[in-house]
């Protein structure tokens, strides 16, 4: 959005990326809202600047085709998600309880499942109590040192602080208001994730890490615009910042690979082939879990694991918990399943 000539095209790209992130996870609707709000603030500022300078150049050309394509993409994503939810669960934006379609295969209200997921992510030892209130925060903080995201976040935060110190020494114009506008979508999403969503980092990897990577990128961009008499002196801070950024990322990722991945379980040999080139590697074989056969009230035959709560390559109907009223919509499994109320005994 820096360039006055093509800011609308850049804004359209940002909005498209936000729409695509929303397609991946319902939580990212707040990221999309943050991007839209940031673009609206940016537009208002540009209009004010144009009025002060009595210039029409700040408005630029109206790329109506671009914005029509953005609107079409957003509509297509919404229709695709609605069709998916209609066919799979019968709820719009499942597992949210926003709107229930009147279809026979509609799943039960997901409120209880959503509450259990929230409580388990906050404090597994007291799941239902942690789903409400804020007394789960101390236990959550205690578990932070055991997660790689903590070290990645604070390592990148140190890189951002170092870049800011370098920028202050060379007097680079950082424009903190613009930076705040840039990180606003990530900050809004992270805040909603922590306050109302399951506080597990895998739900918010992108917004959480961009809280520190976006400032690094913005500061490096500002450093690149500093006019110096010596080109070498101008590129030296950027090279140092990129070097530290790379070292922090490599160290954290390398530590995670060494500690979190149990290589001793990788005993199955496989090959990755591209034409005549074959590269060998090893993977952990799928666990063979003993299962037992059961039957629901409707006569549907299912498999249930005996020793664990996971099925491990047992199909087509395997689950540790099977509702007794589960039945097929027809004799063809591809037509899907539904839960029918069981009539009480006479």
ZILINWO-V965717 format. One record per pair of residues at least 12 apart in sequence whose C-alpha atoms are under 10 Angstrom apart, sorted by the first residue. I is the first residue (numbers start at 1). J is the second residue. D is the distance in whole Angstrom. If there is no record, write none. Layout:
i:I j:J d:D
i:I j:J d:D
This chain:
i:1 j:14 d:9
i:1 j:39 d:9
i:1 j:42 d:9
i:2 j:178 d:10
i:4 j:46 d:9
i:4 j:57 d:8
i:4 j:58 d:6
i:4 j:59 d:8
i:4 j:60 d:8
i:5 j:57 d:8
i:5 j:58 d:8
i:5 j:59 d:9
i:5 j:60 d:6
i:5 j:61 d:8
i:6 j:60 d:8
i:6 j:61 d:9
i:6 j:63 d:10
i:7 j:42 d:10
i:7 j:43 d:10
i:7 j:58 d:10
i:7 j:59 d:9
i:7 j:60 d:8
i:8 j:39 d:10
i:8 j:43 d:9
i:8 j:59 d:9
i:8 j:60 d:8
i:8 j:61 d:9
i:8 j:62 d:8
i:8 j:63 d:7
i:8 j:64 d:10
i:8 j:66 d:9
i:8 j:67 d:9
i:9 j:62 d:10
i:9 j:63 d:8
i:9 j:66 d:7
i:9 j:67 d:9
i:11 j:35 d:9
i:11 j:36 d:9
i:11 j:38 d:10
i:11 j:39 d:7
i:11 j:42 d:10
i:11 j:43 d:10
i:11 j:67 d:10
i:12 j:39 d:10
i:12 j:63 d:10
i:12 j:66 d:7
i:12 j:67 d:7
i:12 j:68 d:10
i:12 j:69 d:9
i:12 j:70 d:7
i:12 j:71 d:10
i:13 j:66 d:9
i:13 j:67 d:10
i:13 j:70 d:8
i:14 j:32 d:9
i:14 j:35 d:7
i:14 j:36 d:9
i:14 j:39 d:9
i:15 j:32 d:7
i:15 j:33 d:10
i:15 j:35 d:7
i:15 j:36 d:7
i:15 j:39 d:9
i:15 j:67 d:10
i:15 j:70 d:8
i:15 j:71 d:10
i:15 j:74 d:9
i:16 j:32 d:9
i:16 j:67 d:10
i:16 j:69 d:9
i:16 j:70 d:6
i:16 j:71 d:9
i:16 j:73 d:8
i:16 j:74 d:8
i:17 j:32 d:9
i:17 j:35 d:10
i:18 j:30 d:10
i:18 j:31 d:7
i:18 j:32 d:5
i:18 j:33 d:9
i:18 j:34 d:9
i:18 j:35 d:7
i:18 j:36 d:9
i:18 j:74 d:10
i:18 j:185 d:9
i:19 j:31 d:9
i:19 j:32 d:6
i:19 j:33 d:10
i:19 j:35 d:10
i:19 j:70 d:9
i:19 j:71 d:10
i:19 j:73 d:8
i:19 j:74 d:6
i:19 j:75 d:10
i:19 j:77 d:8
i:19 j:78 d:9
i:20 j:32 d:9
i:20 j:73 d:9
i:20 j:74 d:8
i:20 j:77 d:8
i:21 j:206 d:9
i:22 j:74 d:10
i:22 j:77 d:9
i:22 j:78 d:10
i:23 j:74 d:9
i:23 j:77 d:7
i:23 j:78 d:8
i:23 j:80 d:9
i:23 j:81 d:7
i:24 j:81 d:10
i:25 j:93 d:9
i:25 j:203 d:8
i:25 j:204 d:10
i:26 j:93 d:7
i:26 j:94 d:9
i:26 j:95 d:9
i:26 j:96 d:8
i:27 j:189 d:7
i:27 j:190 d:10
i:27 j:192 d:8
i:27 j:193 d:7
i:27 j:197 d:8
i:27 j:203 d:8
i:27 j:204 d:8
i:28 j:185 d:9
i:28 j:186 d:9
i:28 j:188 d:10
i:28 j:189 d:7
i:28 j:190 d:10
i:28 j:192 d:10
i:28 j:193 d:10
i:28 j:203 d:10
i:28 j:204 d:9
i:28 j:206 d:10
i:28 j:207 d:9
i:29 j:185 d:10
i:29 j:189 d:8
i:30 j:185 d:7
i:30 j:186 d:9
i:30 j:187 d:10
i:30 j:188 d:7
i:30 j:189 d:5
i:30 j:190 d:9
i:30 j:191 d:10
i:30 j:192 d:8
i:30 j:193 d:9
i:31 j:184 d:9
i:31 j:185 d:5
i:31 j:186 d:6
i:31 j:187 d:9
i:31 j:188 d:7
i:31 j:189 d:5
i:31 j:190 d:9
i:31 j:192 d:10
i:31 j:207 d:8
i:32 j:185 d:7
i:32 j:186 d:10
i:32 j:188 d:10
i:32 j:189 d:9
i:33 j:184 d:10
i:33 j:185 d:7
i:33 j:188 d:9
i:33 j:189 d:9
i:34 j:181 d:9
i:34 j:182 d:9
i:34 j:183 d:9
i:34 j:184 d:6
i:34 j:185 d:4
i:34 j:186 d:8
i:34 j:187 d:9
i:34 j:188 d:7
i:34 j:189 d:8
i:35 j:181 d:9
i:35 j:182 d:8
i:35 j:183 d:9
i:35 j:184 d:8
i:35 j:185 d:5
i:35 j:186 d:9
i:35 j:188 d:10
i:36 j:185 d:9
i:37 j:181 d:9
i:37 j:184 d:9
i:37 j:185 d:8
i:38 j:178 d:10
i:38 j:180 d:9
i:38 j:181 d:6
i:38 j:182 d:7
i:38 j:183 d:9
i:38 j:184 d:7
i:38 j:185 d:8
i:39 j:181 d:9
i:39 j:182 d:9
i:41 j:181 d:8
i:42 j:178 d:9
i:42 j:181 d:8
i:43 j:59 d:9
i:46 j:58 d:7
i:46 j:59 d:8
i:47 j:59 d:7
i:78 j:93 d:10
i:81 j:93 d:7
i:81 j:94 d:10
i:82 j:94 d:10
i:85 j:100 d:10
i:85 j:101 d:9
i:85 j:106 d:10
i:86 j:100 d:9
i:86 j:101 d:7
i:86 j:102 d:9
i:86 j:103 d:8
i:86 j:105 d:9
i:86 j:106 d:8
i:87 j:101 d:10
i:87 j:103 d:9
i:87 j:105 d:8
i:87 j:106 d:9
i:87 j:336 d:9
i:88 j:105 d:8
i:88 j:106 d:8
i:88 j:107 d:9
i:88 j:336 d:8
i:88 j:337 d:10
i:89 j:101 d:9
i:89 j:103 d:9
i:89 j:105 d:7
i:89 j:106 d:5
i:89 j:107 d:5
i:89 j:108 d:9
i:89 j:110 d:10
i:89 j:338 d:10
i:90 j:102 d:7
i:90 j:103 d:6
i:90 j:104 d:8
i:90 j:105 d:7
i:90 j:106 d:4
i:90 j:107 d:6
i:90 j:108 d:9
i:90 j:109 d:10
i:91 j:103 d:10
i:91 j:106 d:7
i:91 j:107 d:8
i:91 j:108 d:9
i:91 j:109 d:9
i:91 j:110 d:9
i:94 j:107 d:10
i:94 j:109 d:9
i:94 j:110 d:8
i:94 j:114 d:10
i:95 j:107 d:10
i:95 j:109 d:9
i:95 j:110 d:6
i:95 j:111 d:8
i:95 j:113 d:8
i:95 j:114 d:7
i:96 j:109 d:9
i:96 j:110 d:7
i:96 j:111 d:8
i:96 j:114 d:8
i:97 j:109 d:7
i:97 j:110 d:7
i:97 j:111 d:7
i:97 j:114 d:9
i:104 j:329 d:9
i:104 j:337 d:10
i:104 j:338 d:7
i:104 j:339 d:9
i:104 j:340 d:9
i:105 j:328 d:10
i:105 j:329 d:8
i:105 j:336 d:8
i:105 j:337 d:7
i:105 j:338 d:5
i:105 j:339 d:7
i:105 j:340 d:9
i:106 j:337 d:10
i:106 j:338 d:7
i:106 j:339 d:8
i:107 j:337 d:10
i:107 j:338 d:7
i:107 j:339 d:8
i:108 j:338 d:10
i:108 j:339 d:8
i:114 j:131 d:10
i:114 j:197 d:9
i:114 j:198 d:9
i:115 j:127 d:9
i:115 j:128 d:8
i:115 j:130 d:10
i:115 j:131 d:6
i:115 j:132 d:9
i:115 j:197 d:10
i:115 j:198 d:9
i:116 j:128 d:7
i:116 j:130 d:9
i:116 j:131 d:7
i:116 j:198 d:10
i:117 j:131 d:9
i:117 j:197 d:9
i:117 j:198 d:7
i:118 j:130 d:8
i:118 j:131 d:6
i:118 j:132 d:9
i:118 j:196 d:8
i:118 j:197 d:6
i:118 j:198 d:5
i:118 j:199 d:8
i:118 j:200 d:9
i:119 j:131 d:4
i:119 j:132 d:8
i:119 j:136 d:9
i:119 j:197 d:10
i:119 j:198 d:7
i:119 j:199 d:9
i:120 j:198 d:8
i:120 j:199 d:10
i:120 j:200 d:10
i:121 j:136 d:10
i:121 j:140 d:9
i:121 j:197 d:9
i:121 j:198 d:5
i:121 j:199 d:6
i:121 j:200 d:6
i:121 j:201 d:10
i:122 j:134 d:9
i:122 j:135 d:10
i:122 j:136 d:6
i:122 j:137 d:8
i:122 j:139 d:8
i:122 j:140 d:6
i:122 j:194 d:10
i:122 j:197 d:9
i:122 j:198 d:7
i:122 j:199 d:6
i:122 j:200 d:8
i:123 j:135 d:10
i:123 j:136 d:6
i:123 j:137 d:9
i:123 j:138 d:10
i:123 j:139 d:7
i:123 j:140 d:7
i:123 j:143 d:10
i:123 j:199 d:10
i:124 j:136 d:10
i:124 j:139 d:10
i:124 j:140 d:10
i:125 j:139 d:10
i:131 j:196 d:9
i:131 j:197 d:10
i:131 j:198 d:9
i:132 j:196 d:10
i:133 j:195 d:10
i:134 j:195 d:9
i:137 j:194 d:10
i:137 j:199 d:10
i:140 j:199 d:8
i:140 j:200 d:10
i:147 j:200 d:10
i:147 j:201 d:9
i:147 j:256 d:9
i:147 j:260 d:10
i:148 j:201 d:10
i:148 j:252 d:7
i:148 j:253 d:8
i:148 j:255 d:9
i:148 j:256 d:6
i:148 j:259 d:10
i:148 j:260 d:9
i:149 j:201 d:7
i:149 j:202 d:9
i:149 j:205 d:8
i:149 j:208 d:9
i:149 j:209 d:8
i:149 j:252 d:9
i:149 j:253 d:10
i:149 j:256 d:10
i:150 j:201 d:9
i:150 j:209 d:10
i:150 j:252 d:10
i:151 j:248 d:9
i:151 j:249 d:10
i:151 j:251 d:10
i:151 j:252 d:7
i:151 j:253 d:10
i:152 j:209 d:8
i:152 j:212 d:10
i:152 j:248 d:8
i:152 j:249 d:7
i:152 j:250 d:10
i:152 j:251 d:9
i:152 j:252 d:6
i:152 j:253 d:8
i:153 j:205 d:10
i:153 j:208 d:8
i:153 j:209 d:6
i:153 j:210 d:9
i:153 j:211 d:9
i:153 j:212 d:7
i:153 j:213 d:9
i:153 j:248 d:10
i:153 j:249 d:10
i:153 j:252 d:10
i:154 j:209 d:10
i:154 j:212 d:9
i:154 j:248 d:10
i:155 j:212 d:9
i:155 j:244 d:10
i:155 j:245 d:8
i:155 j:247 d:10
i:155 j:248 d:6
i:155 j:249 d:8
i:155 j:251 d:10
i:155 j:252 d:8
i:156 j:209 d:8
i:156 j:210 d:10
i:156 j:211 d:9
i:156 j:212 d:6
i:156 j:213 d:7
i:156 j:215 d:10
i:156 j:216 d:8
i:156 j:244 d:9
i:156 j:245 d:7
i:156 j:246 d:10
i:156 j:248 d:7
i:156 j:249 d:8
i:157 j:209 d:9
i:157 j:211 d:9
i:157 j:212 d:5
i:157 j:213 d:8
i:157 j:215 d:9
i:157 j:216 d:9
i:157 j:245 d:10
i:158 j:212 d:9
i:158 j:216 d:10
i:158 j:244 d:9
i:158 j:245 d:9
i:158 j:248 d:9
i:159 j:212 d:8
i:159 j:213 d:9
i:159 j:215 d:10
i:159 j:216 d:7
i:159 j:241 d:7
i:159 j:242 d:9
i:159 j:243 d:10
i:159 j:244 d:7
i:159 j:245 d:6
i:159 j:246 d:10
i:159 j:248 d:8
i:160 j:211 d:10
i:160 j:212 d:6
i:160 j:213 d:7
i:160 j:214 d:9
i:160 j:215 d:6
i:160 j:216 d:5
i:160 j:217 d:9
i:160 j:218 d:10
i:160 j:219 d:8
i:160 j:220 d:10
i:160 j:241 d:9
i:160 j:244 d:10
i:160 j:245 d:9
i:161 j:212 d:9
i:161 j:215 d:9
i:161 j:216 d:8
i:161 j:219 d:10
i:162 j:216 d:9
i:162 j:237 d:10
i:162 j:240 d:10
i:162 j:241 d:7
i:162 j:244 d:9
i:162 j:245 d:10
i:163 j:215 d:9
i:163 j:216 d:7
i:163 j:217 d:9
i:163 j:218 d:10
i:163 j:219 d:7
i:163 j:220 d:7
i:163 j:223 d:9
i:163 j:237 d:8
i:163 j:238 d:8
i:163 j:240 d:9
i:163 j:241 d:6
i:163 j:242 d:9
i:163 j:244 d:10
i:163 j:245 d:10
i:164 j:215 d:9
i:164 j:216 d:8
i:164 j:218 d:10
i:164 j:219 d:7
i:164 j:220 d:9
i:164 j:223 d:10
i:164 j:241 d:10
i:165 j:219 d:10
i:166 j:219 d:9
i:166 j:220 d:10
i:166 j:223 d:9
i:166 j:237 d:6
i:166 j:238 d:9
i:166 j:240 d:9
i:166 j:241 d:9
i:167 j:219 d:7
i:167 j:220 d:8
i:167 j:222 d:8
i:167 j:223 d:6
i:167 j:226 d:9
i:167 j:237 d:8
i:167 j:238 d:10
i:168 j:223 d:10
i:169 j:237 d:10
i:170 j:223 d:8
i:170 j:226 d:8
i:170 j:227 d:10
i:170 j:228 d:9
i:170 j:233 d:10
i:170 j:234 d:9
i:170 j:237 d:9
i:171 j:222 d:10
i:171 j:223 d:9
i:171 j:226 d:8
i:172 j:219 d:8
i:172 j:220 d:10
i:172 j:221 d:10
i:172 j:222 d:6
i:172 j:223 d:6
i:172 j:224 d:9
i:172 j:225 d:8
i:172 j:226 d:6
i:172 j:227 d:9
i:173 j:219 d:9
i:173 j:222 d:6
i:173 j:223 d:8
i:173 j:225 d:9
i:173 j:226 d:8
i:174 j:215 d:10
i:174 j:218 d:8
i:174 j:219 d:6
i:174 j:220 d:10
i:174 j:221 d:9
i:174 j:222 d:6
i:174 j:223 d:8
i:175 j:218 d:10
i:175 j:219 d:9
i:175 j:222 d:9
i:176 j:215 d:10
i:176 j:218 d:10
i:176 j:219 d:10
i:178 j:218 d:9
i:179 j:214 d:8
i:179 j:215 d:7
i:179 j:218 d:7
i:179 j:219 d:9
i:180 j:215 d:9
i:182 j:210 d:10
i:182 j:211 d:9
i:182 j:214 d:8
i:182 j:215 d:9
i:182 j:218 d:9
i:183 j:207 d:9
i:183 j:210 d:8
i:183 j:211 d:6
i:183 j:212 d:9
i:183 j:213 d:10
i:183 j:214 d:7
i:183 j:215 d:8
i:184 j:207 d:10
i:184 j:211 d:9
i:185 j:207 d:8
i:185 j:210 d:10
i:185 j:211 d:9
i:186 j:204 d:9
i:186 j:206 d:8
i:186 j:207 d:4
i:186 j:208 d:7
i:186 j:209 d:9
i:186 j:210 d:7
i:186 j:211 d:6
i:186 j:212 d:10
i:186 j:214 d:9
i:187 j:207 d:7
i:187 j:208 d:8
i:187 j:210 d:9
i:187 j:211 d:7
i:188 j:207 d:9
i:189 j:204 d:8
i:189 j:206 d:10
i:189 j:207 d:6
i:189 j:208 d:8
i:190 j:203 d:10
i:190 j:204 d:7
i:190 j:205 d:9
i:190 j:206 d:9
i:190 j:207 d:6
i:190 j:208 d:6
i:190 j:209 d:10
i:190 j:211 d:9
i:191 j:207 d:10
i:191 j:208 d:9
i:193 j:207 d:10
i:193 j:208 d:10
i:213 j:245 d:9
i:216 j:241 d:8
i:216 j:242 d:9
i:216 j:245 d:9
i:217 j:242 d:10
i:219 j:238 d:9
i:219 j:241 d:10
i:220 j:235 d:10
i:220 j:237 d:8
i:220 j:238 d:6
i:220 j:239 d:9
i:220 j:241 d:8
i:220 j:242 d:9
i:221 j:238 d:9
i:222 j:238 d:10
i:223 j:235 d:8
i:223 j:236 d:10
i:223 j:237 d:8
i:223 j:238 d:7
i:224 j:237 d:9
i:224 j:238 d:8
i:262 j:284 d:9
i:263 j:282 d:9
i:263 j:283 d:9
i:263 j:284 d:8
i:264 j:283 d:10
i:264 j:284 d:9
i:265 j:282 d:9
i:265 j:283 d:8
i:265 j:284 d:5
i:265 j:285 d:8
i:266 j:281 d:9
i:266 j:282 d:5
i:266 j:283 d:5
i:266 j:284 d:4
i:266 j:285 d:7
i:267 j:281 d:10
i:267 j:282 d:6
i:267 j:283 d:6
i:267 j:284 d:6
i:267 j:285 d:7
i:268 j:281 d:8
i:268 j:282 d:5
i:268 j:283 d:5
i:268 j:284 d:6
i:268 j:285 d:6
i:268 j:286 d:9
i:269 j:281 d:6
i:269 j:282 d:5
i:269 j:283 d:7
i:269 j:284 d:9
i:269 j:285 d:9
i:270 j:282 d:6
i:270 j:283 d:7
i:286 j:312 d:7
i:286 j:313 d:7
i:287 j:310 d:10
i:287 j:311 d:9
i:287 j:312 d:6
i:287 j:313 d:8
i:288 j:311 d:9
i:288 j:312 d:6
i:288 j:313 d:7
i:288 j:314 d:9
i:289 j:304 d:10
i:289 j:305 d:7
i:289 j:306 d:8
i:289 j:307 d:7
i:289 j:308 d:8
i:289 j:309 d:10
i:289 j:310 d:8
i:289 j:311 d:6
i:289 j:312 d:6
i:289 j:313 d:8
i:289 j:314 d:8
i:290 j:303 d:10
i:290 j:304 d:9
i:290 j:305 d:6
i:290 j:306 d:6
i:290 j:307 d:7
i:290 j:308 d:9
i:290 j:311 d:8
i:290 j:312 d:9
i:290 j:314 d:9
i:291 j:303 d:6
i:291 j:304 d:5
i:291 j:305 d:4
i:291 j:306 d:5
i:291 j:307 d:8
i:291 j:308 d:9
i:291 j:310 d:10
i:291 j:311 d:8
i:291 j:312 d:10
i:291 j:314 d:8
i:291 j:318 d:9
i:291 j:319 d:10
i:291 j:320 d:10
i:292 j:304 d:5
i:292 j:305 d:6
i:292 j:306 d:6
i:292 j:318 d:9
i:293 j:305 d:9
i:293 j:306 d:10
i:293 j:317 d:10
i:293 j:318 d:9
i:294 j:318 d:10
i:294 j:322 d:9
i:295 j:322 d:9
i:295 j:324 d:8
i:295 j:326 d:10
i:296 j:322 d:8
i:296 j:323 d:7
i:296 j:324 d:5
i:296 j:325 d:6
i:296 j:326 d:7
i:296 j:327 d:8
i:297 j:323 d:9
i:297 j:324 d:6
i:297 j:325 d:6
i:297 j:326 d:8
i:297 j:327 d:8
i:297 j:342 d:8
i:298 j:324 d:8
i:298 j:325 d:6
i:298 j:326 d:7
i:298 j:327 d:6
i:298 j:328 d:9
i:298 j:339 d:10
i:298 j:340 d:9
i:298 j:342 d:9
i:299 j:324 d:9
i:299 j:325 d:9
i:299 j:326 d:9
i:299 j:327 d:8
i:299 j:328 d:10
i:300 j:317 d:9
i:300 j:324 d:9
i:300 j:325 d:9
i:300 j:326 d:7
i:300 j:327 d:6
i:300 j:328 d:7
i:300 j:331 d:10
i:301 j:317 d:8
i:301 j:318 d:9
i:301 j:326 d:10
i:301 j:327 d:9
i:302 j:315 d:9
i:302 j:316 d:8
i:302 j:317 d:5
i:302 j:318 d:6
i:302 j:319 d:8
i:302 j:320 d:10
i:302 j:322 d:8
i:302 j:326 d:10
i:303 j:315 d:8
i:303 j:316 d:8
i:303 j:317 d:6
i:303 j:318 d:4
i:303 j:319 d:7
i:303 j:320 d:8
i:303 j:321 d:10
i:303 j:322 d:9
i:304 j:317 d:9
i:304 j:318 d:6
i:304 j:319 d:5
i:304 j:320 d:5
i:304 j:321 d:8
i:304 j:322 d:8
i:305 j:318 d:8
i:305 j:319 d:7
i:305 j:320 d:6
i:305 j:321 d:9
i:306 j:320 d:8
i:307 j:320 d:10
i:308 j:320 d:8
i:309 j:321 d:8
i:316 j:333 d:9
i:317 j:333 d:9
i:323 j:339 d:8
i:323 j:340 d:10
i:324 j:339 d:8
i:324 j:340 d:9
i:324 j:341 d:9
i:324 j:342 d:8
i:325 j:338 d:8
i:325 j:339 d:5
i:325 j:340 d:5
i:325 j:341 d:6
i:325 j:342 d:6
i:325 j:343 d:10
i:326 j:338 d:6
i:326 j:339 d:5
i:326 j:340 d:7
i:326 j:341 d:9
i:326 j:342 d:10
i:327 j:339 d:6
i:327 j:340 d:7
i:328 j:340 d:10
